[in-house]
């Protein structure tokens, strides 16, 4: 039996229409059973849209392989990670979300991790402490403990 696949449009349908064109989503061949991960992503995107002035287009790559690949019409880029523990990361205006790692965490942690990368890229925040403070001020499901440098989930 062939499993249904998640489409780019299916993900974008959960983001308000006025913001959809800012999210250039690239997804691997991913089954519908991973749909909750995308719901958590769109929850994070919608939180960001409430607080930030979204005014630039970014690329978002969802992947389940060990090493992500960014495929465009003219080029294919393979990325080798130096830190195998990295769940998500960004390079310039592109965010890479590892779904195999995300599924290991509860909903609140997933939303927080998705939102953190969105804040980095859309709001141009490089500082890790500052991005955590911004995320915790936007998302009511998490608090940032600056002394321990950890998120605390509510």
N, C-alpha and C positions, 0 to 999 in steps of 0.2 A: 504494500500500500504506500502510495506517495503522500508525504506530509505536505500540508500547505506551508508556504513560505511567507515571511513578513516582507511587505513592500515599503519602499521609501514613502509613498503617499499615505499608507496606513499610519505611519509614525507622524508625518506632518499634519494629518487630520486632527491630531490632539493638541496642536499648537494654534493659537489664534491666527486667523487668516492674514492679518496685517503684518505678522512677523515671520510667516513661513518662508518667504523668499530669502531670509537671512541665514537659513539653516540648509546648507548644501550637504545632504546626508548621503553617505556611501555605506552600503551594508553588504556583508558577505551573504552567502546562501544560508539563511538562518530560518529554522523551523518556528512555527507559531507557538510552540510550547515555551519559548523564551520571551513571549510578548510582555509578561510582567516587567521585565527589565526595561523595555522601551517605555512602558507606562511610567516607571520611575524616572526615566530620562525626561519625558515630556512634563512630568510634574516639576522637575528641576528647571526646565526651560521656561515654564509658565511662571515660576517664582521669579526668575531673573527678569522676565518681561514686565512684571509688576513694578520693579524697582529701578531698572536701568533703561537708559535711552538707547535702544538697539538701533544702530545706524550703519552697520557694516555686515557684509556677508562673510561667513566662515565655513570651513569644511569640517565635517564630522565623519569620522570613520569608525564604524562598529565592526569588531572582528572577534573571531573565536579561535583563530590560529595562534600558534606560539609567537609568531612574528607577523606584525601587520603589514599589509600591502595597500598602498594607495594607488588605485587605477583611475587614470584619466584618459581622455580621448587620444592623447598623443604620447603618454608616458605611463609606465608602471614603476612605482617606487617601493622597494622592499626595505623594511626597517629592522635592524637587529638591536635589541635592547641590551644595554649594559647592566641594568638592574632588573633581574627577573621577577622581583617582587612588585614592580610597578603595576598598579591596577589600571590607571589611566594616565595620560600625559598629553602635553601639547607641544607643537613645534610651530612657531610663528602663528599663523592664523588657522591651523589645523589641530583638531582635538582627536585623539585616538582613545576609544573606549574598549577595554577588554571584557567581553561578556562572560567568558569562562571564569574570570576572577570576580567579577561583580556579583555573580549568582551565589557566591559563597558568603555574602554579607546580608544582613537584614535590610529591609526597605529603607529605613531612615539613613543608614550608612550609605546605601546606594545613591539616594537622592542627594545627600551631602557631597559625595564624591563627584557626581555628575555636575552639580552646581559649582563646585570649586573650580573645575576646569573651565566652565562657561564664564565664570567671573574673571579668571586669568585672561582669557582671550577677548571676550567682549568688552571688558572694562580696563584692559591693559594693566593688570596688577601682577607684578612679578614677585613681590614680597610674600613669602609663605604665611607669616604671622598675620599680615594685613588681610590676605585673602580669607583666612580662617575667621577673622573678626567680621568681615563683610558677610560671609556665608552664614555665620551664626546670627547676625542681625537680620538677615533676610528670611531664613528658614526657622520656623518656630520649633521644629523637631530636634534641634541641636543647640548646644551651648559650647562655647570654646573656653577651655581652661588654659589661660595663657601661662600660668606657672608650670604646669605639666606638659604644655604644648600638645594637648589632645582634645578631640571632640568628646563631649559627653552627651549621650542621647537621652532624650526625655521620654 
